[in-house]
Amino acid sequence: MRPATGRNRVLDRETLTSFTLGLALVGTALLTLDLVLHRRGAAHRLRRTRDAGLAVVGLLCAARWWAPLWLPSPEPAHALQGLNLSDAFHYYMGPKYFEELGYTKLYVCSAAAEVERGGGAAVAKRVYRDLETNRPVPGQRVLAEARSCRERFRPDTWQVFVHDVHWFRQRLPWETTLQDWGYNATPVWNTAGALLAGSGPVTERQLVWLARLDTALLLACAALIAWAFGWRTLCVVSIFWGTNPANVHGWTGGSILRQEWLLASVAGVCLLRKQLPLAAGAAITYAATLTIFPGFLAVGIGLQAIAGWIEARRISFSPTQRRLLLGAALTLAVVLPAALPSGGTPAAWASFVANSRIDSAPSPNNMGLPALLAYDRAQRLRIFELGDAPSASEVWREARERTLAWRRPLQVVLVAGFLALAFGAARRQPEWVAALLGLGFVVLAFELSCYYYAFLLLFGLLWPRQRSLGIALCGIAATSLWLAERWPDPEDLFAWLSLLAVVYVAAVAAVLRFARSEGGAAASRGGP
């Protein structure tokens, strides 16, 4: 065991949680002070001191996202420390062997590879997740299905696959990994994923370098925000990013290209702000081909276009809208054919759609209005498990689906209300703001895994235009941290966080619909 250093004795999880909450509160306080002074016409007062404080808090919050790397570990230091090997297993093996495995055979064929190494008895004793139904199945059933796996591979590819499975098996909590939700990236994501994974056996060095790519992507996000919106807005975004418990490093940090969609989404909004619609259309479309929901940025722009058509009483596209559409078309013309060699065929897209429907089943760490409406404190998964209910997870899912079906009319009313607000707001906003309004529909209409709620940081870009919305976003992070300490059950916690997200996006639409811009001339012009 590694001896405890002075840093390790001080920096435990409780201290880190308190430190993170402190950062969120200080950041919120600094932004609130800025708003108060701005409204009183005293924005120059203590400007350098306030700027220095905001910069320090922003840097600390950005660094805080990587905090798990700072925490003490009972294991000896090694090159893979800080990597999320469970997530990396899916996003390395998935694209590398997509032609053989598709979306549903990763766990079954991993069992076959384990049998090849003499592990049949261990396979038979486990519980696996059946990726065709997302239901738990006994290892004996997996063994029977695994017999046909070798036929899916060329002989040389099979030997590499067996090696790779054994490599990960030695380094992972294996049974837990095989009860996850499988590989679910789009066929377009496969293009880069397969290229990076290569065809040779996995190595420690390769995984370390692949995991570093996301750091570069996040730094690129920061550079784009600073370029398009200024360093103060970057600090607002950093405060939320580094302190929001829904998207902590432990979910997807240390994995492979898990932040590519975020970079493309940020790039789309930043390029719109800089009045580069052709590139913005390309970036937003690319983000939507990586994971579908960033495409709702285009929904906000579409609402704005429809509002203009109604007002003008004719359908016509502005030069900006035409360039956005051209950028989208060019991107699709490039990325869809480019994805074909790595499995991006029409059949693969159909499989992706089918797999996404299965993945949309309830999960304790889902967020969004549907997850909130399906929540019933008396029917939590933990209660079913403690009550020794047979197939507790299945009973729980059925209960969630019934509850949501009963409350679905309320969801329809809330989505309609948001649509009315967003429609009215989009008419009077620039394109980049209208795009952000479209993301509100993601919160209200869909359930997403909690870590995808990193997309809320895009609302921090509104700070130059509506300072109150930037303050509220940082306040959400602070409130979420407080809730995380008081509601340790993830199902309870993510219901609360879903409520915060729903209230926030509704407030964004209302403020943008009715309030006057707080950003002054710079915000009106669209400059930083």
N, C-alpha and C positions, 0 to 999 in steps of 0.2 A: 504494500500500500504506500502511496506517495505521502511523505511527511507533510503535515499541515504547515503552511507558511504563514507569516503575519497577515498577508492579504486574505488567505483562506479563512483564518479565524474571524476576520471582521466581516467579510463579504459572504454571508449566508443568505438563504432565500428570503427570510423575514426582513433582514436589513435591506435587501435589494427591493422588495415590495414597498417598504416605507420610503426608500429613496425615490422610487419611480413615482409614487403618488405625490411626493413633494415636488418633483420636477413638473408634473402635470399641473399642480396647483400654482406653482410659481409662474409657469408659462401663462396660464390663464389669467393670473393677476396682472402680469406685465401687459398683456394684450388689452385687458379691461382698462388699465390706467391709460394706455395709449388712446383708446376710444374716448374716455372721459375728457382728456386734454384736447383731443381733436375737436370734440363738440363744443368745448369752451373757447376755441380759438387760441389755444396755448400749446399747440403741437410741438413748438420749439423747446418747451421747458424740460430741462434735464434730458435732452435728446440723446446726447452721447452716452450718458449713464444708462438710460433705458435700452439703447441699442446694444451696448456691451452686454447687459444682462440677458437680453433676448438672444443674442448670438451664443452666449455660453450655454443657456438652457437648450437652445436648438441643437448645438453640437452634442451635448450630453444625452439628449433624447435620441438622437440618431445613433449614437454609440450604444445606447441602452438596448437596442434591438438585438445586439450581439451578446448581451449579458450572459447567456448560458455558457459562453466560452470562458467567462471569468470565474464562474462558480467552482468551488472545490469538487474534486471527483475522487471517489475511493479507488478508481482504477489507475494503474500506471499511465503516465503520459505516452501517447503514441500518435502517429501521423494522422489517423482517422478521427481523432478527438474533435468534437464540434460538428461532425458530419451527421446528418439525419439518415442513417443507413437504411432504415425501414422504408422511408419515402424514396430514397435513392434506388433501392432495390426495384421498386415499381417503375421508376422513370429511367432506369438504365435497361432493365430486362425487357420492359414493354416495347419500346421502339426497336431495340436490337433484334428481337425475335417476333415482331408483329406479323410477319408473313406466315410464320408457323403457328402462332398462338392466338392472334386476334385479340379481342377484349376478354375472352372467357376461359382460356385454357392455361393461364399462367400458373395458378396454384396446382391444378391437376398434373401438369407436366413437370412442375417442380417436385411433386411427389414421385413421379416416375424417375426423375433424375436421382432422387434420394434412394429409391429402390435399387437403382443401378450401382450405388455405392454400398449396398447392403443394409439400408435403413428401412426395409419393409415393415418390420415389427413396430418401429416408432411411428411410421405413417398410419398404421392401422389403429393406434391408440389415440390419435389426435382428432380434434374437431376442425374442419375446414369451412371456409365460406364458399358456397357454390356461386361462382360469378355469373352464371346464367340466370339465377333467381335471387341472388343476394341472401340466401337462407343458409343457416349452418347445416352441415352434413357430416356424418361420421367418416372416419378415415377408411373404413372397410369399403364403403361405397366409392371413395376416391381411388382406392387401389384398383378396383374393377375397371374404372374408366381410364386409369392411367396406362393400361396395357397397350392402348393404341397410340400413345404419344410419340413413340419413336418413329412411327411411320410418317409423321408430319415433317421430319427433319431429314436433310441430307446427312450421311454418316459423319462427315467432318464437322458440320454444324452441331450435330447432336453431342459430340464429344466436348465441344466448347461450351455448350449449354450446361452439360453435366458439371463441368469445372466451375462455371459461374455460379450455379446453384449451390454447390458445395462451399464456394468461397463466401457467399453471403450467409449461408447456414451457420458457418463457424463464428460469425460476428454479430448475429442478430438474435433477439428473442423470437425464435423461429415460429413457434406455434401462434403467438400473437400476430406476427406479420402475415401469416396465412389465413387470418380471420379479418383482415382489412378489406377494403372495397375494391382492390385490384387496380389495374392501370386504366385510366379513362381520358387520356389526352386526345386531341383531335388528330385526324390524319395529317393535317398541315404541321402540327407540332412534331409528328414523327419524322418529318424531313430533317430538321436539325438534330433531333434526338438520336435517330439512327446513324447519322453522319458522325456525331460525337462519340457514340458508343463503339463504332467500328465493328470489325468482325473477329478480332482476336480475343483471347481470354482477358477477363477483367483483372486489373491490378490495383494495388493500393495507390500507386502514384497517379494512375488515370482518374480514379475517383476523387482524389484530393483536388486535382486541377479542374475537373468538371464542376465540383462544388463551389469553386471560386468564381465561376462565371456569374452567378447571381450577384455577388458583391460588385462586379463591374457594371451590371445592369442597374443596380440601385444607385451607384455613383452617377451613372448617366441620367437617371431620373432627376437626381439632385441638380445636376448641371443644367438640364433643360428647364426646370422650374426657376432656377436663379436667372437664367437667360431671358425667359419670357415674362416672369412676374416679379423678379427682384429677390434679394437675399432674405428680406423680412418675411415674405410669403413662404419661402423655403423653410424658415424657422417654424412658422405656424404648422406647416405640413409635417415637419420633423417631430414636433411635440406630439401630434396625434400618432404618427407612425411608430414612434419609439415607446409610447406608454399605453396604447390601446391593447387590452388583454386578448381581444378576439383574434389578432393576427401576430401573436408572439412568435419568436424565432423557432420555437419547438415544433410548430406545425409543419412548415415547409422550408425553414432555413436550413442550410447545410445540405440541400438536395441539388437537383440538376434542372436548371432553366425554369424554376418555378415562379420567377418574377418577370419573365419575358412579356407576358400579357400586360403587366402593370406598366412596364416601360413603354410599350406601344400605346397604351391608353393615355398615359401622361403626355407622350409625344403628340398625340392627336390634339389634345386640348391646348398644349403650348403652341403648336404650329397654327392653330386657329387664332389664338391670341395675337400671334405675330403676323396675321393676315397672309398665311401661306396655305390656302385651302387645298391645293392639289396634293401637297405633301400630307396635310392633315387628313384628307380623305383616305389616302393610302395607309396611314398609321392606324386610324380607327378600324378600317377594314381588316388589316392584318391582325389587330388585337382580337377582333371578333372571330377570326379563323383559328386563333389559338385557344380561346375559351369564349363561349358564345355571348355571355352577358355584356361585355364592353360594346357590343353592337347597339346597345340602347343609347349610347351617345348619339348615334344617328337618329334615333327616335325623337330626341329633343329637337334636333335640327329639322326633322320632318314636321313636327308640330309648328315650328316657326314658319316653315314654308306654307303649310296649309292655312295658317292665320293670315299670311300675306295674300294668298289666293282669294280667301273670303273677302278680305278688305278691298282688293282690286277687282273682284268679281270676274276673274279669269285666271287660268293656270299659266304661269310663266316662271321661269327660273332665273334668278339673279346670276351675275357672273360668278359670285362666290359659290353658289349652289351648283352651278355647272362644273366648276373645277373640283368641288368635293366629289361629285358623281364620277367625274373622269378619273380622279385618283383612286376611287373605290374600284372602278372597272379595270384599270390598269393593274392594280394589285391582284385582283382575282385572276386576271389573265396570266399573271406570272406565277403566283403561289400554287394554284390548283394543278396546273401541269407539272410544276416542280415537285409536287407531293406524290405523283404517280409512281416513281421508282421505289419509294419507301412504303407503298401500300395505300396511297391516297386514291383508290379507285372508287367508282360509284358504290360498289358493294361495301367497301370499307366505311364510306360515309353512312350508308344505311345501317351498318353494324354500330357505328358510333351513336346514331340516333336511338337505336334500340337499347344500347347500353346506358345512355343518358337517362332514358325513362326508368330503367331499373335503379340507377343511382339516385333518382329523385325520391326514393323511399325515405320515410322519416329516419332521422338519426339524432341522437342527443345533442350533438354539436352543430346542428343546423340553425341558421338564423333567417329572419325575414318575417313578414306579416303572416304567411301561412303557418310557419313554425309557432308563432305566438298564438294564433287562433286555435291551433291543435293542442296547445298545452293545457293540461289539467293536473293540478298538483296532487289530486287524489289518485291519479293513474300514471304515476311516473314509473320509468323502467326499474328503478331501484326498489320500488315497492313490490312490483311483480317478482323481481328476483329474490327479495327477502322472504316473500310468501311462498317460495318454492313452486311457483306456477310452472306447469309444463310448457316448454317453449316460450319462456317469459318474453323474449324479444318479439316473437310473433304476436303474442297477445297484446303487447304494448303497441306495436305498429298498427294493428287493427283498431285498437282503442283511439289512437291518434287520428287515424283516417276517418273514423266515425265522428269524432269531435269536430274535425275540420269541416266535414261535409255539412254538419248541422249549423256551423257558423259561417259557411261560405257566403250567404247573402250579405253579411257584414263586410266581408272582404270586397265584394262587388261594389258596395256603396262607397267604401273608402277609396278604392281605385278610381271610381268615377269622380269623387270629390277632388282627388289629387289631379286627375286629368283636367278638370275645369280650371284649377289653380295654375297648373303648368302651362296650359294653353294660353291663359291670360298673361302669364309672366313672359312666355317666350316671345310674344309679339313685341315687347318693349326692351328686349335684351340683345346684345351682340351674339353672334353665332356660338362662341365658345361657352357663354353662359347658358344658352338654350341647350347645348349638348349636355351640360351637367344636369339639367332638369330631367333629361331622359333617364338618368341613372336612378331616379326616384322610383321608377316602375320596377326596377330590379328588387328593391326592398319590399315593395308592396305586393308583387305578383309571384315571387319565386322563393323557394328555400335554397339557400346556398350553404356550403360548409363555412364555418365561422371565419376561417383564414382568408376567404375571398373578400371579406368585409374590409380588407385593406383598401378597396376601391373608394371607401368614404374619404380617404385622404384627398381625393380630387376636389372635394368640396372646400378644402382649405385654400384652394386657388381663388376662391371668391373673396378672400380677405381684403385685397386692395379695393374691392368694389363695395363690399358689405362687411365691415369689420366685426359686426355682431355675430355673423355666421361663423367666422373663424374662431371667435371666442367660444361660441357654443360647441364647436367641434372639439376643441381642447377640453372643454368642460365635460363632454361625453366621455373622453378618455379617463379623466379623473373620477367621474362618477362610476364608470365601469370597474375601475380598480377597487373602489370602495365596495361595490356590489360583489366583486369576486372574493373578497375576504369574508363576506357575510353569507354568501350562498355558494358553498363549496360543491354542491351537486350541480354538474354541468347542465343538466336539463333545466333546473331553476335559473341558473346564471344566464344561459343563452336566451331564455324567455325574456328576462329583464333587458338584456342587451338588444334583443329584437325590438322591444318596446321603445328603447332609446332611439334606435335607428329609424323607426317608423315616425316618431314624433319629430325627429330632426329633419328628415326629408320633407315632411309636410310643412315644417316651419320655413325651410329654404324656399319652397314654392310660394308660401304666403308672403314672405318678406320680399322676394323678388317681384311678386305681383303688385304689392301695395306700397312698399317703402321706397323712399328716395335714396339714391346711391350715396354711400358714405365715403367713397373713395376720391371724391373731388375730380378735378379736371383730368388727371392722369387716368383714372378709371374710365371716365367717359370716352376718352380717346382710345382706350384699349392698350395704352403703354404701361411699362412696369412702374 
